[in-house]
Amino acid sequence: MLKLFSANFWDVVARLILRNKIAILLSVIVVTILFSTQWKYMRFTYTEANLLPDDHEVNVTYNDFLKVFGEEGNLVVLGIKDSTLFTVDKLNAWNALSDSFRNNPEVETVVSIKDLQKLIKDEEQEKFVLEPFIKDSVTSIQEIEKLTDQLFNKYPFYDNFLFNKETKTVRTAIYLKKDIVNTPARKEFIINNLVTKIDAFKKAQNLDVRVSGMPYIRTLNAQNIVDEINLFVLAALLVTSLIFFLFFRSFRATFISLIVVSIGVMWTLGIIGLLGYEITVLTALIPPLIIVIGIPNCIFLINKYQNEVKSHGNKVRSLQRVITKVGNATLMTNVTTASGFATFILTESQLLKEFGVVASLSILAIFILCLLIIPIIYTFLPFPKDRHLEHLNKRWIGGFVDWMERMVKEKRITIYVTSLVLLIVCLIGIFQIKISGSLIEDMPKNAQFFKDIRFFEDEFDGIMPLEIMVDTKKKQGVMKPSTLKRMDKIEEFINETPEFSKPISVVGLVKYSKQAYYNGNPKYYQLPSPGLEESFILKYAKNSSSKVDLLTNFVDSTGQYARITTFMKDIGTDKMERIQENLQAKIDNVFPKKKYNVTMTGKALVFQKGTKYLVKNLAISLSLAVILISLFMAYMFRSFRMIIVSLIPNLLPLVVTAGLMGYIGVPIKPSTILVFSIAFGISVDDTIHFLAKYRQELQANNWKIKKSVYGALRETGVSMFYTSIVLFFGFSVFIISSFGGTVALGALVSVTLLFAMLSNLLLLPSLLLSLERSIANKEVLKKPTINIIPEEDDDENAFLKE
């Protein structure tokens, strides 16, 4: 048996690849075609990212609410803030627009100003009846003035629901059918019906219509994610290929690299389709990530090939050494990078699991493609010309390598002091990091739908639903006066909290009933007094027709459960938590736990708790990445000291990045949480390349530490610099994203990898030289895992013969 990572194993791999090149290329083509057949199974997400495991308490509470009242995120709102709306033609056109959605199969109901009705007492039949404010359409300005006076001044039940009486902003509520909210039908309705009709109305009436609500936001946000996949892939290809060309000055090498990473992207999309995963804001990042990670593989392989060709001029021996020498280290670097992503698989968040699975499989796939395609293509190409090798003699590269060597030789104390100062300063910064659980913070700030979110926040105090479900533990328990009074106290607290909108519940309807009983007098908009008043009003309510029964959305069919719906502004996580704690304390004080079970839930709350959960998982996933990579190092070097030496230069950049986040105010959130595991998995690649070459130099130089360190620095320094620059600019393409989280991810990973390059080129060799007596123990190095590859026979036919 050939030992994995041994010289003999890679020698066999090299022979297999170079002898079976036609069969391998055909196999790659067939697999690529098979993966392309899976693209049609890719699904675009129709729900918000649920960052919590299914059995988490917060998810269980939310699902219990959905079982009783159904999907709560089914409201789309249209709004206008324009005084010219209150003219006959424009108000009728606005009502006609609202009516046009009523017969759509995706719509459950529409509530506009035209649909608002007065609750009137019918004394003869002792019941309440409904009478519309607008019977068919308005015909005069006097009708409009009467309508606005009644709505704004006499019927508080409707206040802040369809209008803001202070700013005269009007809105229409469109409730979608709950069973289509998380399906493609929602997208079809929003894009092809809602948006089209609103655009036509805006042109015809010259009115600025604002649109919001969770179905609308989710649809446009998901569309932005889809649109950005193509943008990222093209930008990553353009940036990385341009940098690659500037380094190598070779169209041939650049074109080969582009072929390899393009096939890698095709395989990635095939993996997503094959596994049936959704395209989310995270999985959308993987195709460009594969380009950014794949190009450094190409750089190491092609740079090694050109160095070998320049050294001895034998093409076959050069290609064999590309596979045997660089293939070994490249496998380790890709395995460690994949491990950084794979740690997300061990979290209990489905979103992160899918991201981890696709990313780790794709990274291993791009390694296989690089190792197979690049050497095989070069066997068919002519011998490199002098101009293809010119970049190896560039003076500035030599000057950069000389600077690194000089720093390690003469400024080692400066390197240590600088590292220590950075560590201390950044540790202070870490304590200033905040956590963000905002559902909309990462959404595109310049998008119209985001501006509309802020508009409705200002006019109606938020659109992020927060639900309070009251379980009375008895059938018909909701309509008991004691329950209604307790709910009213909670609503008073919500009204006193500026971050919440006016609550909606059965309490408002009961108050409206009392107002109707007293002939619409607004001063009686309050809960009935116990005794005769209460019994008379309830009698009228029971005799009323089913059309007056507005309880459907607020009380379940058994009368045991009630809901209080309010909407929150997008506020900071810390402030949100304090408000929720105060609200929970009020609930606990008002509702005795023996008689009631009251829970808070809603999309915004689930997302916030999910962010908190992810922060805990960050420590776990990063620790797992460190442990896995430590195991790889232990397997390679059989030395605990070498593990410590290899980890220090890679952990320091993570601390620096975390410190920067604290100082510049970038919060921990789902997008930025990924930075650390991704950056650590990638940055350790340079360490492996350096240490692998260092081990080979030790064997070749009879265990002379200094000579081996400087030799490794000179040979790997250039490739490490090239790859780090490619990675820096490659991840920087995410800065063009319209999503704030993606921008932060790209910028932070880029900065981390730049620090990691400097750390691996300066701090790592300095540590090796400072600890040379300990780590040069020949007993430790007696049985190295990575062996230097013996020189091959110059005869090409001897290598290739059977």
Secondary structure, 3 states (H helix, E strand, C coil): CCCCCCHHHHHHHHHHHHHCHHHHHHHHHHHHHHHHCCHHHCEECCCCCCCCCCCCHHHHHHHHHHHHHCCCCCEEEEEECCHHHCCHHHHHHHHHHHHHCCCCCCEEEEECHHHCEEEEEECCCCEEEEEECCCCCCCCHHHHHHHHHHHHHCCHHHECCCEECCCCEEEEEEEECHHHCCCHHHHHHHHHHHHHHHHHHHHHHCCCCEEECHHHHHHHHHHHHHHHHHHHHHHHHHHHHHHHHHHHCCHHHHHHHHHHHHHHHHHHHHHHHHHCCEECCCHHHHHHHHHHHHHHHHHHHHHHHHHHHHHHCCHHHHHHHHHHHHHHHHHHHHHHHHHHHHHHHHCCCHHHHHHHHHHHHHHHHHHHHHHHHHHHHHHHCCCCCHHHHHHHHCHHHHHHHHHHHHHHHHCHHHHHHHHHHHHHHHHHHHCCCCECCCCCCCCCCCCHHHHHHHHHHHHHCCCEEEEEEEECCCCCCCCCHHHHHHHHHHHHHHHHCCCECCCECHHHHHHHHHHHHCCCCHHHCCCCCCCHHHHHHHHHHHHCCHHHCCCCCCECCCCCEEEEEEEECCCCHHHHHHHHHHHHHHHHHHCCCCCCEEEEECHHHHHHHHHHHHHHHHHHHHHHHHHHHHHHHHHHHCCHHHHHHHHHHHHHHHHHHHHHHHHHCCCECHHHHHHHHHHHHHHHHHHHHHHHHHHHHHHHCCCCHHHHHHHHHHHHHHHHHHHHHHHHHHHHHHHHCCCHHHHHHHHHHHHHHHHHHHHHHHHHHHHHHHCHHHHCCCCCCCCCCCCCCCCCCCCHHHHHCC
